[in-house]
């Protein structure tokens, strides 16, 4: 009989005091059935409610829970990075704190991982957000496709399992903008996804607004990909060719008709097009310069205020 894997669950916590206890109660029987060694790492990402107090009470009650309290709100992926670097076991499962991703689906992810993959995503069978939120999520995944360079990008979600050894590829990463999904591609190309149930959120509301998702997509594609710079180069080349063709058209009209192309609107439209393309390219370059500036400032991805780890014990169902 194959030895059961050791598992670390990492949960970014933000304003979720109402759902944490229920999450732990649902996770515990699942973990007992699939592993002899497990831990739950709760990373408090600057919550404005009493989430950290709840985390401390859970640590006092369960000897398999680790608590990390960040100095302020750094963002979901930054909090995940802090938790990923703190885990001790062979497999890492990341799951949100809102119970929309059912813990009961974890065995399904592990079964897929055992087929030889390094990363497996739990893709919701049906998204239950609003129209604009779903559109923003789709835009984010398109941006992620360009950054990750793998076909699985359209099925990416916050519900994932991967091998802990993958973190070696980004152990020294200190950028302000973090995308766990992109960082995982630095270590492997063996990705897969399985359909999982998606439950209605029971407490609070989503912290991802339309603008936050769009901003995240912009940060991701300019922070981990040179695709926008390549797009600017292609646009520049395209409109250079267009300009040459317009010039040839003007010269042909001059020699055939003995006059120039009449009309101020024609000239103005050509100037506007070329100016717009130039400003667009400059804007892209400016985005990259801004990220270089932030990297030179050496701002950390996160800062830990407090880490509470229980005594080293073998997790079991005793």
PyMOL commands that set and color helices and strands:
alter all, ss='L'
color gray80, all
select helices_A, chain A and resi 20-34+51-61+76-86+103-113+131-148+151-155+164-170+180-185+210-223+227-257+264-296
alter helices_A, ss='H'
color red, helices_A
select strands_A, chain A and resi 7-13+38-44+65-70+91-94+119-124+160-163+191-196+304-309
alter strands_A, ss='S'
color yellow, strands_A
deselect
rebuild
show_as cartoon
